[in-house]
């Protein structure tokens, strides 16, 4: 069996997977401690049913957007970083690929540190021994890096094993909680801290960058239909499951720490397994996509080599506890990346028959039209970001999710520029062979630096 991850080209049709295989990866990514802590926060700051409906609404929107981004990944067969080269050109795509790799590496370091902190708490609860957090961070980071190194197939096998077990353990925790305390606490009054719209924005913010980089996994789908189904199911259920379970557990057990709730239920072992599997399946994909993005900068860069180097850096940053100081910087990079999702969907929808999507096509050095739409999306995302929530000005509000604002605006601006572009560059609209749903397009030209 081949171990190639096709970081510089197209995933061959005989290597493609069914929708459930890919959806399982996204569900595994979505079940993480970030979602758990958001669920606990919503439980303590909203009435029960509004919190549940806000979670469902936010996750539904993510799933719908993922249909579009997954479609592009499946039809082209390319990673999100390689798509950026087709849309923005060699230089623009290289810059975005570098930004994506830095952002994903930063989150890998943050999540590794997050894992270390919570693993230390669980270990102390079990044994009474106080082992330093950096040790757990390092162990967790190495586990996550190993599966990222081996690539998509390794991540797929891990997810296929982890998701059924995670779902079973979460179901067991709900059943035990109900048997202990009943359902009366679900309707207990709480101080209202979150509006319904604000809760939706928080739910969407957890996975919006995952939607933008969905082609990294969707390119493995057998057909675009498989990709779209996997994108919707994976992002809708993946993002909502852990939040809903956490809301329920926090209300029933009247707790604010998920690990403490598990131990109060007598499910300490379950807590450890959920902690390890949830963070492992989520964070390994951060490093995997970081390696893909970095390798896309030049055909001379090997994905595995990039993954090893980035993994060592990420683990070191996580172990020394420096990751938290980079969160604001990572948020800035996130604002830069999100509009890219809207731009490449618009570029593919309006120019799918264009020469750059055809077999053996070369890409330009710089595509000023795509970059213009991208920059406008970034400016809007910055303008709608509340300074108290991240880097931005808070001048106005659109969807209450700045990353989504940038994505939508990037999409609309690109489409608005299409008529002008066709007048200025009539040759750019010339038709070329279209990628079929059974045989994806290729971008062999222009992939080297």
C-alpha positions as CSV (number, residue, x, y, z in Angstrom):
1,X,0.0,0.0,0.0
2,X,1.3,3.4,-0.9
3,X,2.2,5.9,1.8
4,X,2.1,8.9,-0.5
5,X,-0.1,11.7,0.7
6,X,0.0,13.6,-2.7
7,X,0.9,16.9,-1.1
8,X,2.1,18.3,-4.4
9,X,-0.6,16.9,-6.7
10,X,-3.9,15.1,-7.0
11,X,-5.2,12.2,-5.0
12,X,-5.6,9.4,-7.5
13,X,-9.1,7.9,-8.0
14,X,-8.1,4.4,-6.8
15,X,-7.0,5.9,-3.4
16,X,-10.3,7.7,-2.8
17,X,-12.5,6.8,0.3
18,X,-16.2,6.7,1.0
19,X,-18.1,9.5,2.8
20,X,-18.3,7.7,6.2
21,X,-14.5,7.3,6.4
22,X,-14.0,11.1,5.9
23,X,-16.9,12.1,8.0
24,X,-15.5,10.0,10.9
25,X,-12.3,12.0,10.8
26,X,-14.2,15.3,11.1
27,X,-16.3,14.0,13.9
28,X,-13.1,12.9,15.7
29,X,-11.7,16.4,15.2
30,X,-14.8,18.0,16.5
31,X,-14.9,16.0,19.7
32,X,-12.3,18.0,21.7
33,X,-11.8,19.7,25.0
34,X,-12.4,23.2,23.5
35,X,-16.0,22.1,22.6
36,X,-16.4,20.6,26.1
37,X,-15.4,23.8,27.8
38,X,-17.7,25.8,25.6
39,X,-20.6,23.5,26.5
40,X,-19.9,24.0,30.2
41,X,-19.8,27.7,29.7
42,X,-23.1,27.8,27.8
43,X,-24.7,25.6,30.5
44,X,-23.8,28.1,33.1
45,X,-24.8,31.2,31.0
46,X,-28.0,30.2,29.2
47,X,-31.2,28.3,29.7
48,X,-30.9,24.7,28.7
49,X,-33.0,24.6,25.5
50,X,-31.7,27.8,24.0
51,X,-28.2,26.5,24.5
52,X,-29.0,23.3,22.7
53,X,-30.8,25.1,19.8
54,X,-27.9,27.5,19.5
55,X,-25.5,24.6,19.3
56,X,-27.5,22.9,16.6
57,X,-28.0,26.1,14.6
58,X,-24.3,27.0,14.6
59,X,-23.2,23.5,13.7
60,X,-25.9,23.3,11.0
61,X,-24.4,26.5,9.4
62,X,-20.9,25.0,9.6
63,X,-22.2,21.8,7.9
64,X,-23.8,23.8,5.1
65,X,-20.7,25.8,4.4
66,X,-18.6,22.6,4.5
67,X,-20.6,21.2,1.6
68,X,-19.2,23.9,-0.7
69,X,-15.6,23.7,0.5
70,X,-15.6,19.9,0.5
71,X,-16.9,19.9,-3.1
72,X,-14.0,21.9,-4.3
73,X,-11.5,19.6,-2.5
74,X,-13.1,16.5,-4.0
75,X,-13.3,17.8,-7.6
76,X,-9.8,19.2,-7.7
77,X,-8.2,16.4,-5.6
78,X,-6.0,19.1,-4.0
79,X,-5.2,20.2,-0.5
80,X,-6.3,23.6,0.6
81,X,-2.7,25.0,0.3
82,X,-2.4,23.7,-3.3
83,X,-5.8,25.2,-4.1
84,X,-4.4,28.5,-2.9
85,X,-1.7,28.3,-5.6
86,X,-4.4,27.9,-8.3
87,X,-6.4,30.8,-6.9
88,X,-3.7,33.3,-5.8
89,X,-0.8,32.3,-8.0
90,X,2.6,31.0,-7.0
91,X,3.6,33.9,-4.8
92,X,0.2,34.6,-3.3
93,X,-0.4,30.9,-2.8
94,X,3.0,30.4,-1.2
95,X,2.4,33.3,1.3
96,X,-1.0,31.8,2.3
97,X,0.4,28.3,2.6
98,X,3.1,29.7,4.9
99,X,0.4,31.5,7.0
100,X,-1.7,28.4,7.2
101,X,1.2,26.3,8.4
102,X,2.1,28.8,11.1
103,X,-1.5,29.1,12.3
104,X,-2.0,25.3,12.4
105,X,1.4,24.8,14.1
106,X,0.4,27.4,16.7
107,X,-2.8,25.6,17.5
108,X,-1.0,22.3,17.7
109,X,1.3,23.8,20.4
110,X,-1.6,25.3,22.2
111,X,-3.7,22.1,22.2
112,X,-0.6,20.0,23.2
113,X,-0.2,22.3,26.2
114,X,-4.0,22.1,26.9
115,X,-3.7,18.3,26.8
116,X,-0.8,18.4,29.2
117,X,-2.6,20.5,31.8
118,X,-5.8,18.3,31.8
119,X,-3.9,15.0,31.7
120,X,-1.9,16.2,34.8
121,X,-5.2,16.9,36.6
122,X,-6.6,13.5,35.7
123,X,-3.4,11.7,36.7
124,X,-3.2,13.4,40.0
125,X,-6.9,12.5,40.7
126,X,-6.1,8.9,40.1
127,X,-2.7,8.5,41.8
128,X,-2.2,11.5,44.0
129,X,1.2,12.0,42.3
130,X,2.1,15.5,41.1
131,X,3.9,15.0,37.8
132,X,4.9,18.2,36.0
133,X,2.6,19.3,33.2
134,X,5.4,19.6,30.6
135,X,5.9,15.8,30.8
136,X,2.3,15.1,29.8
137,X,2.5,17.8,27.2
138,X,5.6,16.2,25.6
139,X,4.1,12.7,25.7
140,X,0.8,13.9,24.1
141,X,2.6,15.9,21.5
142,X,4.7,12.9,20.4
143,X,1.6,10.7,20.1
144,X,-0.1,13.4,18.0
145,X,3.0,13.9,15.8
146,X,3.4,10.2,15.1
147,X,0.0,9.8,13.4
148,X,0.4,13.2,11.6
149,X,3.7,11.9,10.2
150,X,2.2,8.7,8.8
151,X,-0.5,10.8,7.1
152,X,-4.2,10.6,6.1
153,X,-4.4,6.8,6.3
154,X,-3.1,6.7,9.9
155,X,-5.4,9.5,10.9
156,X,-8.3,7.6,9.3
157,X,-7.5,4.4,11.2
158,X,-7.2,6.3,14.5
159,X,-10.5,8.1,13.9
160,X,-12.4,4.9,13.0
161,X,-11.2,3.4,16.3
162,X,-11.7,6.5,18.4
163,X,-15.1,7.8,17.3
164,X,-17.2,4.7,18.2
165,X,-15.4,4.5,21.6
166,X,-15.8,8.2,22.3
167,X,-19.5,8.2,21.4
168,X,-20.1,5.1,23.6
169,X,-18.2,6.7,26.6
170,X,-20.1,10.0,26.2
171,X,-23.4,8.1,26.1
172,X,-22.5,6.2,29.2
173,X,-21.7,9.4,31.0
174,X,-25.1,10.8,30.1
175,X,-26.9,7.7,31.2
176,X,-25.0,7.6,34.6
177,X,-25.7,11.3,35.2
178,X,-29.4,10.9,34.5
179,X,-29.6,7.8,36.8
180,X,-27.9,9.7,39.6
181,X,-29.6,13.1,39.5
182,X,-32.6,12.8,37.1
183,X,-33.6,15.6,34.7
184,X,-34.9,18.3,37.1
185,X,-31.7,20.3,36.9
186,X,-32.0,20.8,33.2
187,X,-34.6,23.5,33.7
188,X,-32.9,25.2,36.7
189,X,-32.7,29.0,36.2
190,X,-29.3,30.5,35.5
191,X,-28.0,34.0,35.0
192,X,-28.2,34.9,31.3
193,X,-24.7,35.6,30.0
194,X,-25.0,34.8,26.3
195,X,-27.5,35.9,23.7
196,X,-28.9,33.3,21.3
197,X,-26.9,34.9,18.4
198,X,-23.8,35.2,20.5
199,X,-24.0,31.6,21.4
200,X,-24.3,30.6,17.7
201,X,-21.2,32.7,16.9
202,X,-19.2,30.9,19.7
203,X,-20.3,27.5,18.4
204,X,-19.3,28.4,14.9
205,X,-16.0,29.9,15.9
206,X,-14.7,26.5,17.1
207,X,-14.6,24.9,13.7
208,X,-14.8,27.7,11.1
209,X,-11.2,27.5,10.1
210,X,-11.6,23.7,9.7
211,X,-14.3,24.5,7.2
212,X,-11.9,26.7,5.2
213,X,-9.3,23.9,5.1
214,X,-11.8,21.1,4.5
215,X,-10.2,20.2,1.1
216,X,-7.3,18.6,3.1
217,X,-9.6,15.7,3.9
218,X,-12.3,16.1,1.2
219,X,-9.7,15.5,-1.6
220,X,-9.7,11.8,-0.5
221,X,-13.5,11.4,-1.3
222,X,-14.5,9.0,-4.1
223,X,-16.8,11.6,-5.6
224,X,-18.0,15.2,-4.9
225,X,-21.2,13.7,-3.6
226,X,-19.3,11.7,-1.0
227,X,-17.3,14.7,-0.1
228,X,-20.3,17.0,0.4
229,X,-22.1,14.4,2.5
230,X,-19.0,13.8,4.6
231,X,-18.5,17.5,5.1
232,X,-22.1,18.1,6.2
233,X,-22.3,15.1,8.5
234,X,-18.7,15.6,9.9
235,X,-19.0,19.3,10.7
236,X,-22.6,19.2,11.9
237,X,-22.3,16.2,14.2
238,X,-18.6,16.6,14.9
239,X,-19.1,20.2,16.2
240,X,-22.3,19.6,18.1
241,X,-21.9,16.3,19.9
242,X,-19.4,17.3,22.5
243,X,-21.0,20.7,23.2
244,X,-24.5,19.1,23.7
245,X,-23.1,16.4,26.0
246,X,-21.2,19.0,28.0
247,X,-24.2,21.2,28.4
248,X,-26.3,18.2,29.6
249,X,-23.6,17.0,32.0
250,X,-22.9,20.5,33.4
251,X,-26.6,21.1,34.1
252,X,-27.4,17.7,35.6
253,X,-24.2,17.6,37.8
254,X,-24.1,21.4,38.5
255,X,-20.5,21.5,37.6
256,X,-18.1,23.8,35.9
257,X,-15.1,21.4,35.2
258,X,-15.8,18.5,32.9
259,X,-13.0,16.4,34.3
260,X,-14.4,16.9,37.8
261,X,-17.8,16.0,36.6
262,X,-16.5,12.7,35.2
263,X,-14.9,11.9,38.5
264,X,-18.0,12.8,40.4
265,X,-19.9,10.3,38.2
266,X,-17.3,7.6,39.1
267,X,-16.1,7.6,35.6
268,X,-12.5,8.7,36.1
269,X,-11.2,6.1,33.7
270,X,-13.7,7.3,31.1
271,X,-12.4,10.8,31.6
272,X,-8.8,9.8,30.9
273,X,-9.8,7.8,27.8
274,X,-12.0,10.7,26.4
275,X,-9.2,13.2,27.2
276,X,-6.5,11.2,25.3
277,X,-8.6,10.2,22.3
278,X,-10.3,13.6,21.9
279,X,-7.1,15.6,21.9
280,X,-5.2,13.1,20.0
281,X,-7.6,12.9,17.1
282,X,-8.1,16.6,17.0
283,X,-4.5,17.8,17.3
284,X,-2.9,15.3,15.0
285,X,-4.9,16.9,12.1
286,X,-3.6,20.3,13.0
287,X,0.0,19.1,12.5
288,X,-0.9,17.1,9.5
289,X,-2.5,20.1,7.7
290,X,0.4,22.2,8.8
291,X,2.8,19.8,7.1
292,X,0.6,19.8,4.0
293,X,0.5,23.6,3.9
294,X,4.3,24.0,4.4
295,X,5.1,21.3,1.7
296,X,2.9,23.2,-0.8
297,X,5.3,26.2,-0.7
298,X,7.7,24.2,-2.9
299,X,7.7,20.9,-4.7
300,X,11.1,20.3,-3.1
301,X,9.7,20.2,0.4
302,X,8.6,16.7,1.6
303,X,5.5,16.6,3.8
304,X,6.9,14.1,6.2
305,X,10.1,16.1,6.7
306,X,8.1,19.2,7.2
307,X,5.8,17.4,9.7
308,X,8.8,16.2,11.7
309,X,10.4,19.7,11.9
310,X,7.1,21.4,12.7
311,X,6.2,18.8,15.2
312,X,9.5,19.2,17.1
313,X,8.9,23.0,17.1
314,X,5.3,22.7,18.2
315,X,6.1,20.2,21.0
316,X,8.9,22.4,22.3
317,X,6.7,25.5,22.3
318,X,4.0,23.6,24.1
319,X,6.4,22.0,26.7
320,X,7.9,25.3,27.7
321,X,4.4,26.8,28.1
322,X,5.0,29.5,25.6
323,X,2.0,28.7,23.4
324,X,-0.4,30.8,25.4
325,X,1.6,33.9,24.5
326,X,1.0,33.2,20.8
327,X,-2.8,32.9,21.0
328,X,-3.4,36.5,19.8
329,X,-0.9,36.1,17.0
330,X,-2.6,32.9,16.0
331,X,-6.0,34.6,16.0
332,X,-4.6,37.2,13.6
333,X,-3.4,34.5,11.3
334,X,-6.9,32.9,11.5
335,X,-8.5,36.1,10.4
336,X,-6.1,36.0,7.4
337,X,-7.0,32.5,6.5
338,X,-10.8,32.4,6.8
339,X,-11.6,34.7,3.8
340,X,-9.5,32.4,1.7
341,X,-12.3,29.8,2.0
342,X,-14.9,32.2,0.5
343,X,-12.5,33.3,-2.3
344,X,-11.6,29.8,-3.5
345,X,-15.2,28.6,-3.5
346,X,-16.1,31.7,-5.6
347,X,-13.1,31.2,-7.9
348,X,-14.0,27.6,-8.5
349,X,-17.7,28.2,-8.9
350,X,-17.2,31.1,-11.5
351,X,-14.1,29.8,-13.3
352,X,-14.2,26.0,-13.0
353,X,-13.9,25.8,-16.9
354,X,-10.9,28.2,-16.8
355,X,-7.5,26.9,-17.9
356,X,-5.9,26.9,-14.5
357,X,-8.2,24.1,-13.3
358,X,-7.4,21.9,-16.3
359,X,-5.0,19.0,-16.5
360,X,-1.4,20.2,-16.7
361,X,-2.4,23.8,-16.3
362,X,0.2,26.4,-15.2
363,X,-0.8,29.0,-12.6
364,X,0.2,32.7,-12.7
365,X,2.8,34.2,-10.5
366,X,0.2,36.5,-8.8
367,X,-3.5,36.7,-9.3
368,X,-4.4,40.3,-8.3
369,X,-8.2,39.7,-8.6
370,X,-8.2,36.9,-6.0
371,X,-5.8,38.8,-3.8
372,X,-8.0,41.9,-3.9
373,X,-11.1,39.8,-2.8
374,X,-9.0,38.2,-0.1
375,X,-7.8,41.5,1.3
376,X,-11.3,42.9,1.4
377,X,-12.4,39.9,3.3
378,X,-9.5,40.3,5.8
379,X,-10.3,44.0,6.3
380,X,-14.0,43.2,7.0
381,X,-13.1,40.4,9.5
382,X,-10.8,42.8,11.3
383,X,-13.4,45.5,11.3
384,X,-16.0,43.2,12.8
385,X,-13.8,41.7,15.5
386,X,-14.5,43.0,19.0
387,X,-11.2,44.2,20.5
388,X,-12.1,42.3,23.7
389,X,-12.4,39.0,21.8
390,X,-9.3,39.3,19.6
391,X,-7.4,41.5,17.3
392,X,-9.8,43.9,15.6
393,X,-11.7,47.2,15.8
394,X,-15.3,46.2,16.4
395,X,-16.6,48.9,14.1
396,X,-19.7,47.0,13.1
397,X,-21.3,43.5,13.2
398,X,-22.5,41.3,10.4
399,X,-22.9,37.6,11.4
400,X,-21.2,38.0,14.9
401,X,-18.5,35.6,13.7
402,X,-15.7,37.7,12.2
403,X,-14.0,34.7,10.5
404,X,-17.4,33.9,8.8
405,X,-17.8,37.6,7.9
406,X,-14.4,37.5,6.1
407,X,-15.4,34.3,4.3
408,X,-18.7,35.6,3.1
409,X,-17.3,39.0,2.0
410,X,-14.4,37.3,0.2
411,X,-16.8,35.1,-1.7
412,X,-19.1,38.1,-2.7
413,X,-16.3,40.4,-3.6
414,X,-14.7,37.8,-5.9
415,X,-18.0,37.2,-7.7
416,X,-18.5,40.9,-8.0
417,X,-15.1,41.3,-9.7
418,X,-15.7,38.5,-12.2
419,X,-17.6,40.6,-14.9
420,X,-14.8,43.3,-14.7
421,X,-12.1,40.6,-14.9
422,X,-13.7,39.1,-18.0
423,X,-13.6,42.5,-19.8
424,X,-10.0,43.2,-18.8
425,X,-8.7,39.6,-19.3
426,X,-10.9,37.9,-21.9
427,X,-8.5,35.1,-22.3
428,X,-8.8,34.2,-18.7
429,X,-12.4,33.1,-19.2
430,X,-11.6,30.8,-22.1
431,X,-12.9,27.4,-21.5
432,X,-10.8,24.3,-20.9
433,X,-11.6,20.7,-20.0
434,X,-13.8,20.5,-17.0
435,X,-13.0,18.2,-14.1
436,X,-15.7,15.5,-14.0
437,X,-17.2,14.1,-10.8
438,X,-15.5,10.8,-11.5
439,X,-12.1,12.0,-12.5
440,X,-10.8,15.1,-10.6
441,X,-8.9,17.9,-12.2
442,X,-5.1,18.1,-12.0
443,X,-2.8,21.0,-11.4
444,X,0.6,19.7,-12.4
445,X,2.0,22.9,-13.6
446,X,3.3,25.8,-11.5
447,X,3.6,23.8,-8.3
448,X,7.3,24.4,-7.8
449,X,8.7,27.5,-6.3
